[in-house]
Amino acid sequence: MFLDPQHAMSVNRRTFLHRSFAGLGGIALASLNSRATASERPWPGIFENARHFAPKAKRVIHLCMAGGPSHLETFDHKPELSKLDGQPFPESFTAGQQLAQLQGKKLVARGAVTGFKQHGESGLWVSDYFPHLGSVADELCIVRSMRTEQINHDPAHAFMNTGSIVKGRPSMGSWLLYGLGAETENLPGYVVLISTPRGGRSAQPISSRQWSAGFLPSRFQGVQFQSKGDAVHFIGNPEGICQSTQRQMIDEVKFLNGHLRESRIDPEIDTRIAQYEMAFRMQSSVPELTDMSGESQDTLDMYGVEAPGDGSFASNCLLARRMLEQGVRFVQLYHRGWDHHGDIKKYMEVSAGSADQASAALIKDLKQRGMLEDTLVIWGGEFGRTPMGQGSGRDHHINAFSIALAGGGVKPGIAYGKTDELGYGVVENEVTVHDLHATMLRLCGLDDSRFTYQFQGLDFKLSGVEPAKVVEHILL
């Protein structure tokens, strides 16, 4: 029979301790008891009490506009591109560059299909598709100089989430939960919700690997809640099973798993014990979380919620705020339907119309509750769109795109970075996806270069092998 070497070593060590003199067996037993107590905490963070820096953000919410929203119809105003609309796009910009579906085709400039206005005291330019986000412009930090490496949706999402396209790498939410733990024992520390606008363009699928814990212990992976109906399937007990019976069963399973843990090294046993406990507590915490009857009509109207729990982005934003209040560390809201290869004018109206009000409401609501200052909000997609037309839309674009940040220690009311006059490439203060990861971790009190996990003999980190830079200029 094959015996795992680590398992064999653990058995030998335990045999020695149990059979040795001077009470070493008792010391081993005390250690096991201590570990058993620790394992009952579902999200113990390795740096929760010893962060590298004073944290400015306690929690993160990522509003992921899946599909690649156009920076040219959101936050990057390019009047020169509009002047060139319908004319050949200058070859000097694109020579030797990677394109997606436009490779080898005649390239024609396309100006923004909507207007832009300056908003707030900051005077930030925001497109007319986003009047509500414009109303909170003085809370926004818009990064107009983002760049990524992946030009297709799934690998670009993976790169944004994990810093790599290699499967099996942990997502940024899992990294944060592993490092900092969560302030709740009744809900998952990392939760994912997905929505699709009514009447929008057919949405790209979102793979569950985007919120995987990869090689980290699996208890740190994201948990997808259902946006419509019961947030968690089978949350109640079967007919004829009462809470006391359920508690007894959990205790018995925990006892058996404890015996198993004494004979082998396997972190997934600790995960299994913690997850059984979490599932039991969620039977009461999840129905309470999703019961929005206590929310005022003014709050529902501010978010644009027509019916709580209807699966809309607005409802998900309100539910996310409730999660953050209850100690969830990382919430990710995927809002699909931004892949506008055609009919960009029509579908931008749909996509922006379904996301604008709720996004702004979330920022306002967090500020009203005193939570925005220590909650980092990230708004954006996996890449941008080309300044060249593709039929009646735009193609994928990796050389430049925009994201918006708010709260959590970032400077409000500023724009950082710059693209060229046509919005094709970054010409000032480039920010890579790895730089974004390093900056997020710094805001949460973690040094990206020292936050590593050894796997297969290598020290991995969220931001990859090459050093990433923290974007100091945007930090308070």
C-alpha angles and dihedrals in degrees: 000000000000112000120195108242093228089049091050092049091050091051091050093049092049091048090053093049095046093050099039126102130243094052098290089141089058091050090053091050091051090051091052091049090051091051091048091055092048092050091060088070103084098207112028107171119214092219101029092115099028110044120172093235137017102275122237095182124052097180140016133216118192115200098197114195095202116211102042115281114221113256086205091064097039121037110342110083112201113177091169090060090053090053089054094047113142095011127109111282111243109263091213089075097051106033109128092359126134115247129178117220094349094064110132095004131117107273119219125183118245120197123211112290091218139040130259131222135188114244138200129349088306092061093220115176112239126170121250089247088073110049092148094052086046088059089060095041091124088063094050131095105197116199107200097175104068119143131184137187104223124076101188126071107246097043090042090054089047091050092049092048103038107016089241141065092219111110117241098043119129120254121240091252090055092048091053093047091048092050101040108018119213135277094233134074095181101059135039112274092227121039132181129199128183129203137174124201118244111252093013130135116283106283128235114242117254114222119221088230086079089076098032122134089221110192093351116098107288094239086077096061121110119264116220114222119200111250094210129044118352108010089216123029119239093007092152129068120261116259111284095024115108128195094258091053090048091050091051092051092049090051092051093049089047090052092052093046089050090058090049091051091056092062102047146025108246122136089199089072089062088047091052092051092048093046094052088053091047093050090052093051092045090063087078103023099054097053088048091049095051095044101100096173089112093059114102122244088242090059093048090049092048091057093039093239110167096180122002110241094020093131095251125138088242092057091045091052091053091046089049091055089053090051092051090051090055095053105267106155102207130021123183122193115192112200109187134200104070097118095112106177089144139022091017093168093055097042096042087059089053097043097042091041090057096045108032102073097043093045091054092042091055091054092047093046094050090049093049089053094048092247103109094078091063100030118084112212117197118190122184150078139262095269141341136255131260122263084224119084125248106197101300094337143045134266128233115285129194102173096076139006140146136241131183124222130189137181125349096095101311121129111261125225099022139117117214127198131008140236126209121275092274098043094243103120142009115263101170135038101351114208118199126202088253090054089053090052093049091048093049091051091048091053088053091051099260130124107223093208092055098040101089140143123208114230128164090352096307131104105233127194135183095251098053132238103310117072113267123210127232109230094235095175093069095049124098 
